[in-house]
Amino acid sequence: MSPEPAPRAQETPVSAESLETQKRITALEDLILARLDDDQAQDVVFIDLKGKSAVADGLIVASGRSHRHVGAIADHLLRALKDQGYGKARVEGLPHCDWVLIDTGDVIIHLFRPEVRTFYNIEKIWSVDAPTHIAFS
């Protein structure tokens, strides 16, 4: 009997563990987006980072109308994550609520006041494609 040929890169079998991980990440993304919608977050943008960055699988950027609104969105989101069993997320910026970053490990959420969001323009940073190398003769 001859041995079976090794699978090619595009034919790599997907493990059951990998499928479960993807389902968990998708459920996490859906939970976050639903919670942001319920809290009337504005200008919600989801950036898919799967295969593009080792930092996270997804990046969500949203705005609140004021310091209090950003703080309330962050608080509600943190409670929902904990209640749904996603553990304790790391949080930065909660005392001032100009820019709150919530890192769940798989998805990173940036919550901004509108003028702070405009200043930092996070979406542009993450949506730019890699530069193309040009050979000069």
N, C-alpha and C positions, 0 to 999 in steps of 0.2 A: 504494500500500500504506500502510495506517495503522500507525504504530508500536505496538509492544506496550505495554500499560499497565505502569507500575512495580509491582513486587511490593509487597504490603501487609506490614506488620510481621510478622505471623504466617506469611507465605508466603516470608520471606526464605530464599533457597537456602543450604544448608549446604555450605561448600567442603570439598574433600578434605583440605585442610590442617587445617581445624577438626575434622574427624572423626578424623584421625590424632592431633591433640592430645588429644582426649577419650579415645581409646583408650590413649594413653600415660599420662594421668592416672589412668584406671581401673586400669591395670596397676600403677602406682605405689601406689595405695591398696590394691590386693589384696596386693602384696608386703609392705607395712607391716603390714597386719592379720594376714597369715599369720605373719610374723616375731614379732609380739607374741603370737600364740597359741602358737607354738613355745616361746617363752621364758616362758610361763605368766604373762603380764601379767594383772592383775586389773582388773575393771570397765572394760573397753574400750568407749569411746563414740566413734562417728563422727558428726560434724556436717557436713552438706553445705552448703557456702557458695557454690556455683555460682550466680551471678546476685545474690548477696546482699552480697558484699564483694569489693573489689579486692585485699585482702590475700592471699587464697589461695582455692583451689577446695574445699579440705577441711580439717577440723580433727579430729585424733584425740587423745583424752585417755585415758590409762591409768595404772594404779598398779602399783608394785612393792612387795614386802613389806618391804624395808629399803633402806638406802643402797646396799649392795652389789648388791642385786637391780636397783634402778633403774639403776645404773651398768652392769651387765652387759647389761641390755636395750638401753640406749642404744648401747653398744659393738657389740653384735651387729647392731643395726639399721643403724648407720653402715657397717659392713662389708658388709652385704647390699646397701645402696643403691649403694655404690661398685662392688661385684662385678657388679651388674646394669646398670651404665652410667648411673646417675642422677647422676653427678658428686659433687662434694664439697658436702655439706650444711653449713649454718651451725649451730653448736652453742653453747648457753649453759648454764651451771650444772653442767657435768660434774665439776668438782673436788669439789663438796659432795654432789651427787646427792640433794638434797631435791626439787628441781624442775629437770628437764632439758628444755630446749626445743630441738627439732631442726626447722630450717626448710629444706625441700627446694625452696622456691619455689612449688610448686603445692599442697603439703600441709604443714601445720604439725603437729608431734607434741609433746604435752606429756606428760612422764612424771613422776609424783609419788610421794612416799611418801604413804600414806593420810591422815595427819593434816594434811599440807600441802595436799593436794588438797581436803580438806573446808574448810580455812580460806579458800582462794582461790575455790573454787566456779566454775571457768572455764566449765563447761557451762551454768550459769544465765546468765552474761553473754552467751554467744553464742546461746542458744536463745530469748531474749526477743524477741518481735515488736516491731516499731516501734510507738510510741505512736499512738493514734488521736486526731486533733484533734477537739475538741468545741466547737461554737459555742454560746455562752451568749447568751440574749436579754435 
